Amino acid sequence: MDLKERIKVALGIDTEEQEVKLAYEAKLADGTIIVSEADELAEGVVLNILSEDGVQTPMPQGTYSLEDGTEFTTDESGVVTEVSAKEEEEVEQKEEEEVEMTSDETMLEEVGNVVRELLENVTSELNTIKSELDELRNENLAKDENIVDLQNENLELSKQVEDLGSEPSAEPVKARKFAANTTPRVELSKADYAKLSAQEKYMYNLNK
């Protein structure tokens, strides 16, 4: 130890420079390295620029962006006055909007499926009702046609009876002529009765 160092030790002067511990280190968007003794980037933290040879210089006043998109502002002393993570907030907001859109789309899809199922059920029920109505309509039409046929037959029989009553008889009709006829009358089915002519039906009904 030389004389100069002995004098410094005697005077209590530390000959070794105190090592500065840097807790925070980051890169700006342009690649510049910034450091701080603080643990994190926050308002009130002093920032320095670290050069390639290890020399620190105070951060000039201005607004800067880190590589991760975080923005901050420093004053003329290099003290951080504002910190904002705009891009991160935008990404989070975008993710939230995407989640909301996905949720809305899922809900709309579920509602659409329910409405589609209801429409299919209603359509099926309407088709069933329509089919039943068609069957009833056809049955009613068939009944109406039968009624018309019977009415026409009655009209024709009535006309024939009137015609027979207006014709003069060649000889007086004797009541015993019909009474003498003891032959039992054959009962006809509806199908056989329908095959008879108008006059035959009249005679058949007359012998009842």
C-alpha positions as CSV (number, residue, x, y, z in Angstrom):
1,M,0.0,0.0,0.0
2,D,1.5,3.3,-1.1
3,L,1.6,6.5,1.0
4,K,-1.4,8.0,-0.7
5,E,-3.6,5.1,0.1
6,R,-2.4,4.9,3.7
7,I,-3.3,8.6,4.2
8,K,-6.8,7.9,2.8
9,V,-7.2,4.9,5.1
10,A,-6.1,7.0,8.0
11,L,-8.5,9.7,7.2
12,G,-11.3,7.1,6.8
13,I,-11.7,7.7,3.1
14,D,-12.9,4.6,1.2
15,T,-10.6,4.0,-1.7
16,E,-13.0,1.7,-3.5
17,E,-16.0,3.1,-5.4
18,Q,-19.3,2.0,-4.0
19,E,-21.0,-0.5,-6.3
20,V,-24.3,0.7,-7.5
21,K,-26.9,-2.1,-7.6
22,L,-29.3,-1.8,-10.5
23,A,-32.6,-3.5,-9.8
24,Y,-34.5,-2.5,-12.9
25,E,-33.4,-2.9,-16.5
26,A,-35.4,-2.6,-19.7
27,K,-35.1,-1.7,-23.4
28,L,-36.8,1.0,-25.2
29,A,-38.5,0.4,-28.6
30,D,-35.4,1.7,-30.3
31,G,-33.1,-0.7,-28.4
32,T,-31.7,1.8,-25.9
33,I,-31.1,0.2,-22.4
34,I,-32.5,2.0,-19.4
35,V,-31.7,1.2,-15.8
36,S,-32.9,2.2,-12.3
37,E,-32.1,1.3,-8.7
38,A,-35.9,0.9,-8.2
39,D,-37.5,-2.5,-8.5
40,E,-40.0,-1.5,-11.2
41,L,-41.0,1.2,-13.6
42,A,-43.3,3.5,-11.7
43,E,-43.9,7.2,-11.1
44,G,-41.1,8.9,-9.1
45,V,-38.5,6.4,-10.2
46,V,-35.2,7.8,-11.5
47,L,-34.1,6.4,-14.9
48,N,-30.7,6.4,-16.5
49,I,-29.5,5.4,-19.9
50,L,-26.9,2.7,-19.9
51,S,-24.3,2.9,-22.7
52,E,-22.4,0.1,-24.2
53,D,-19.3,0.9,-22.1
54,G,-21.4,0.8,-18.9
55,V,-21.6,4.6,-18.3
56,Q,-25.0,5.9,-17.0
57,T,-26.4,9.2,-18.1
58,P,-29.7,10.8,-16.9
59,M,-32.7,10.1,-18.9
60,P,-33.6,13.2,-21.0
61,Q,-37.1,14.7,-20.6
62,G,-39.7,13.2,-23.0
63,T,-42.1,10.4,-23.6
64,Y,-40.7,6.9,-24.4
65,S,-42.0,3.4,-25.3
66,L,-40.6,0.1,-24.1
67,E,-40.4,-3.0,-26.2
68,D,-43.6,-4.4,-24.6
69,G,-45.5,-1.3,-25.5
70,T,-45.5,0.4,-22.1
71,E,-45.2,4.2,-22.4
72,F,-43.7,6.5,-19.8
73,T,-42.8,10.2,-19.4
74,T,-39.8,11.7,-17.7
75,D,-38.9,15.2,-16.6
76,E,-35.6,17.0,-17.1
77,S,-34.1,15.1,-14.1
78,G,-34.9,11.7,-15.5
79,V,-37.7,11.1,-13.0
80,V,-40.7,9.2,-14.2
81,T,-43.8,11.3,-14.1
82,E,-46.3,9.0,-15.8
83,V,-46.6,5.4,-16.8
84,S,-49.2,3.9,-19.1
85,A,-49.5,0.5,-20.8
86,K,-51.7,1.5,-23.7
87,E,-51.0,-1.4,-26.0
88,E,-51.5,-3.9,-23.2
89,E,-54.8,-2.3,-22.3
90,E,-55.8,-2.3,-25.9
91,V,-54.9,-6.0,-26.2
92,E,-56.9,-6.8,-23.0
93,Q,-59.8,-4.8,-24.2
94,K,-59.7,-6.5,-27.6
95,E,-59.6,-9.9,-25.9
96,E,-62.6,-8.9,-23.8
97,E,-64.5,-7.8,-26.8
98,E,-63.7,-11.0,-28.6
99,V,-64.9,-13.0,-25.6
100,E,-68.1,-10.9,-25.5
101,M,-68.6,-11.4,-29.3
102,T,-68.0,-15.1,-28.9
103,S,-70.5,-15.2,-26.0
104,D,-73.1,-13.2,-28.1
105,E,-72.6,-15.4,-31.1
106,T,-73.0,-18.5,-29.0
107,M,-76.2,-17.1,-27.4
108,L,-77.6,-16.1,-30.8
109,E,-76.8,-19.6,-32.2
110,E,-78.6,-21.2,-29.2
111,V,-81.6,-18.9,-29.7
112,G,-81.6,-19.7,-33.4
113,N,-81.6,-23.4,-32.7
114,V,-84.5,-23.1,-30.3
115,V,-86.5,-20.9,-32.7
116,R,-85.8,-23.4,-35.6
117,E,-86.9,-26.3,-33.5
118,L,-90.1,-24.5,-32.5
119,L,-90.8,-23.7,-36.1
120,E,-90.3,-27.3,-37.1
121,N,-92.7,-28.5,-34.4
122,V,-95.3,-25.9,-35.4
123,T,-95.0,-26.8,-39.1
124,S,-95.4,-30.4,-38.3
125,E,-98.5,-29.8,-36.2
126,L,-100.0,-27.6,-39.0
127,N,-99.4,-30.2,-41.6
128,T,-101.1,-32.8,-39.3
129,I,-104.1,-30.5,-38.8
130,K,-104.3,-29.8,-42.5
131,S,-104.3,-33.5,-43.3
132,E,-107.1,-34.1,-40.8
133,L,-109.1,-31.3,-42.3
134,D,-108.6,-32.6,-45.8
135,E,-109.9,-36.0,-44.7
136,L,-113.0,-34.5,-43.0
137,R,-113.6,-32.4,-46.1
138,N,-113.5,-35.4,-48.3
139,E,-115.8,-37.3,-46.0
140,N,-118.3,-34.4,-46.0
141,L,-118.1,-34.2,-49.8
142,A,-118.9,-37.9,-50.1
143,K,-121.8,-37.5,-47.8
144,D,-123.1,-34.5,-49.7
145,E,-122.8,-36.5,-53.0
146,N,-124.8,-39.4,-51.5
147,I,-127.5,-37.0,-50.2
148,V,-127.8,-35.4,-53.7
149,D,-128.1,-38.8,-55.3
150,L,-130.9,-39.8,-52.9
151,Q,-132.7,-36.6,-53.5
152,N,-132.5,-37.0,-57.2
153,E,-133.8,-40.6,-56.9
154,N,-136.7,-39.4,-54.7
155,L,-137.6,-36.7,-57.2
156,E,-137.5,-39.2,-60.0
157,L,-139.7,-41.6,-58.1
158,S,-142.2,-38.9,-57.2
159,K,-142.4,-37.9,-60.9
160,Q,-143.0,-41.5,-62.0
161,V,-145.7,-41.9,-59.3
162,E,-147.4,-38.7,-60.6
163,D,-147.1,-39.9,-64.2
164,L,-148.6,-43.3,-63.3
165,G,-151.5,-41.6,-61.4
166,S,-152.3,-39.3,-64.3
167,E,-152.6,-42.2,-66.9
168,P,-156.2,-43.7,-67.3
169,S,-156.5,-47.3,-66.4
170,A,-157.8,-49.7,-69.1
171,E,-159.7,-51.6,-66.5
172,P,-160.4,-51.0,-62.9
173,V,-157.7,-52.1,-60.5
174,K,-159.0,-54.7,-58.1
175,A,-157.7,-54.6,-54.7
176,R,-157.6,-58.3,-54.4
177,K,-155.1,-58.4,-57.4
178,F,-152.4,-57.3,-55.0
179,A,-153.9,-59.1,-52.1
180,A,-153.8,-62.4,-54.0
181,N,-150.1,-62.1,-54.5
182,T,-148.8,-64.1,-51.6
183,T,-145.3,-64.4,-52.9
184,P,-142.9,-63.3,-50.2
185,R,-140.9,-60.2,-51.1
186,V,-137.1,-60.7,-51.3
187,E,-135.2,-58.2,-49.2
188,L,-132.5,-56.5,-51.3
189,S,-129.2,-55.2,-50.0
190,K,-128.3,-51.5,-50.5
191,A,-125.9,-52.5,-53.3
192,D,-128.5,-54.6,-55.1
193,Y,-131.1,-51.8,-54.5
194,A,-128.8,-49.3,-56.1
195,K,-128.6,-51.4,-59.3
196,L,-132.4,-51.3,-59.8
197,S,-133.9,-48.9,-62.3
198,A,-136.3,-46.2,-61.1
199,Q,-139.4,-48.2,-61.9
200,E,-138.1,-51.3,-60.3
201,K,-137.3,-49.3,-57.1
202,Y,-140.8,-48.0,-57.2
203,M,-142.3,-51.4,-57.5
204,Y,-140.0,-52.7,-54.8
205,N,-141.1,-50.0,-52.4
206,L,-144.7,-50.5,-53.4
207,N,-144.7,-54.1,-52.3
208,K,-143.5,-53.3,-48.8
